Amino acid sequence: MPTRRNILLATIALAVLMTVFAMYTQPDFLVQMANQLWSCF
């Protein structure tokens, strides 16, 4: 049976994943991330 802590951790993980997915649907964010990646080389 899931404990309260497990439910809380799963909820936080789901919120983080949803936030990351929302950022990746924005083209400007993807371009910015690509530019930051290439600036490392």
VOVEXNU-601934 format. One record per atom (N, C-alpha, C): atom name; residue number from 1; x, y, z. Coordinates in nm, 3 decimals, padded with zeros to 5 digits, always signed. Last residue first. Layout:
# residues N
+------+-----+---------+---------+---------+
| atom |   n |       X |       Y |       Z |
+------+-----+---------+---------+---------+
|   CA | NUM |       X |       Y |       Z |
...
+------+-----+---------+---------+---------+
***
This chain:
# residues 41
+------+-----+---------+---------+---------+
| atom |   n |       X |       Y |       Z |
+------+-----+---------+---------+---------+
|    N |  41 | +03.140 | +02.424 | -02.707 |
|   CA |  41 | +03.245 | +02.364 | -02.791 |
|    C |  41 | +03.329 | +02.466 | -02.859 |
|    N |  40 | +02.942 | +02.558 | -02.576 |
|   CA |  40 | +03.038 | +02.484 | -02.493 |
|    C |  40 | +03.156 | +02.432 | -02.575 |
|    N |  39 | +02.766 | +02.652 | -02.758 |
|   CA |  39 | +02.864 | +02.748 | -02.707 |
|    C |  39 | +02.968 | +02.679 | -02.618 |
|    N |  38 | +02.591 | +02.444 | -02.801 |
|   CA |  38 | +02.698 | +02.465 | -02.899 |
|    C |  38 | +02.802 | +02.564 | -02.848 |
|    N |  37 | +02.421 | +02.479 | -02.577 |
|   CA |  37 | +02.497 | +02.355 | -02.594 |
|    C |  37 | +02.616 | +02.377 | -02.688 |
|    N |  36 | +02.308 | +02.726 | -02.626 |
|   CA |  36 | +02.391 | +02.708 | -02.506 |
|    C |  36 | +02.477 | +02.582 | -02.518 |
|    N |  35 | +02.164 | +02.669 | -02.859 |
|   CA |  35 | +02.273 | +02.768 | -02.862 |
|    C |  35 | +02.364 | +02.755 | -02.741 |
|    N |  34 | +01.981 | +02.483 | -02.759 |
|   CA |  34 | +02.076 | +02.442 | -02.862 |
|    C |  34 | +02.193 | +02.539 | -02.868 |
|    N |  33 | +01.835 | +02.646 | -02.583 |
|   CA |  33 | +01.911 | +02.532 | -02.530 |
|    C |  33 | +02.015 | +02.484 | -02.630 |
|    N |  32 | +01.723 | +02.827 | -02.768 |
|   CA |  32 | +01.812 | +02.876 | -02.663 |
|    C |  32 | +01.896 | +02.761 | -02.606 |
|    N |  31 | +01.561 | +02.653 | -02.915 |
|   CA |  31 | +01.670 | +02.725 | -02.981 |
|    C |  31 | +01.771 | +02.775 | -02.878 |
|    N |  30 | +01.381 | +02.572 | -02.715 |
|   CA |  30 | +01.466 | +02.473 | -02.780 |
|    C |  30 | +01.585 | +02.540 | -02.849 |
|    N |  29 | +01.255 | +02.814 | -02.654 |
|   CA |  29 | +01.332 | +02.745 | -02.551 |
|    C |  29 | +01.428 | +02.644 | -02.613 |
|    N |  28 | +01.123 | +02.866 | -02.891 |
|   CA |  28 | +01.228 | +02.957 | -02.846 |
|    C |  28 | +01.316 | +02.892 | -02.740 |
|    N |  27 | +00.926 | +02.661 | -02.906 |
|   CA |  27 | +01.041 | +02.660 | -02.996 |
|    C |  27 | +01.155 | +02.752 | -02.951 |
|    N |  26 | +00.788 | +02.483 | -02.650 |
|   CA |  26 | +00.813 | +02.621 | -02.692 |
|    C |  26 | +00.939 | +02.625 | -02.778 |
|    N |  25 | +00.779 | +02.232 | -02.555 |
|   CA |  25 | +00.683 | +02.262 | -02.661 |
|    C |  25 | +00.699 | +02.405 | -02.711 |
|    N |  24 | +00.955 | +02.221 | -02.346 |
|   CA |  24 | +01.001 | +02.169 | -02.474 |
|    C |  24 | +00.901 | +02.193 | -02.586 |
|    N |  23 | +00.802 | +02.317 | -02.134 |
|   CA |  23 | +00.912 | +02.399 | -02.185 |
|    C |  23 | +00.956 | +02.352 | -02.322 |
|    N |  22 | +00.626 | +02.102 | -02.094 |
|   CA |  22 | +00.571 | +02.231 | -02.136 |
|    C |  22 | +00.681 | +02.322 | -02.192 |
|    N |  21 | +00.807 | +01.908 | -02.003 |
|   CA |  21 | +00.735 | +01.888 | -02.129 |
|    C |  21 | +00.680 | +02.020 | -02.181 |
|    N |  20 | +00.878 | +02.025 | -01.758 |
|   CA |  20 | +00.980 | +02.005 | -01.862 |
|    C |  20 | +00.913 | +01.986 | -01.997 |
|    N |  19 | +00.629 | +02.011 | -01.628 |
|   CA |  19 | +00.694 | +02.140 | -01.652 |
|    C |  19 | +00.798 | +02.130 | -01.762 |
|    N |  18 | +00.588 | +01.736 | -01.615 |
|   CA |  18 | +00.493 | +01.818 | -01.690 |
|    C |  18 | +00.553 | +01.955 | -01.721 |
|    N |  17 | +00.801 | +01.664 | -01.445 |
|   CA |  17 | +00.794 | +01.613 | -01.583 |
|    C |  17 | +00.700 | +01.696 | -01.669 |
|    N |  16 | +00.722 | +01.796 | -01.209 |
|   CA |  16 | +00.849 | +01.831 | -01.276 |
|    C |  16 | +00.847 | +01.784 | -01.421 |
|    N |  15 | +00.483 | +01.661 | -01.154 |
|   CA |  15 | +00.482 | +01.806 | -01.177 |
|    C |  15 | +00.609 | +01.851 | -01.249 |
|    N |  14 | +00.580 | +01.402 | -01.110 |
|   CA |  14 | +00.488 | +01.428 | -01.219 |
|    C |  14 | +00.483 | +01.576 | -01.254 |
|    N |  13 | +00.731 | +01.444 | -00.877 |
|   CA |  13 | +00.796 | +01.398 | -01.000 |
|    C |  13 | +00.708 | +01.425 | -01.122 |
|    N |  12 | +00.527 | +01.515 | -00.699 |
|   CA |  12 | +00.633 | +01.611 | -00.731 |
|    C |  12 | +00.703 | +01.572 | -00.861 |
|    N |  11 | +00.382 | +01.275 | -00.695 |
|   CA |  11 | +00.318 | +01.399 | -00.738 |
|    C |  11 | +00.422 | +01.504 | -00.777 |
|    N |  10 | +00.572 | +01.100 | -00.590 |
|   CA |  10 | +00.519 | +01.076 | -00.724 |
|    C |  10 | +00.452 | +01.202 | -00.779 |
|    N |   9 | +00.604 | +01.212 | -00.334 |
|   CA |   9 | +00.716 | +01.206 | -00.428 |
|    C |   9 | +00.670 | +01.185 | -00.571 |
|    N |   8 | +00.343 | +01.169 | -00.230 |
|   CA |   8 | +00.398 | +01.303 | -00.243 |
|    C |   8 | +00.513 | +01.307 | -00.342 |
|    N |   7 | +00.331 | +00.891 | -00.232 |
|   CA |   7 | +00.235 | +00.967 | -00.312 |
|    C |   7 | +00.286 | +01.108 | -00.334 |
|    N |   6 | +00.535 | +00.832 | -00.050 |
|   CA |   6 | +00.544 | +00.785 | -00.189 |
|    C |   6 | +00.450 | +00.863 | -00.279 |
|    N |   5 | +00.428 | +00.947 | +00.183 |
|   CA |   5 | +00.554 | +00.997 | +00.127 |
|    C |   5 | +00.569 | +00.956 | -00.019 |
|    N |   4 | +00.206 | +00.790 | +00.235 |
|   CA |   4 | +00.186 | +00.933 | +00.204 |
|    C |   4 | +00.311 | +00.992 | +00.139 |
|    N |   3 | +00.245 | +00.471 | +00.069 |
|   CA |   3 | +00.245 | +00.560 | +00.185 |
|    C |   3 | +00.227 | +00.704 | +00.139 |
|    N |   2 | +00.060 | +00.220 | -00.093 |
|   CA |   2 | +00.146 | +00.339 | -00.099 |
|    C |   2 | +00.133 | +00.427 | +00.025 |
|    N |   1 | +00.083 | -00.118 | +00.000 |
|   CA |   1 | +00.000 | +00.000 | +00.000 |
|    C |   1 | +00.088 | +00.125 | +00.000 |
+------+-----+---------+---------+---------+
***
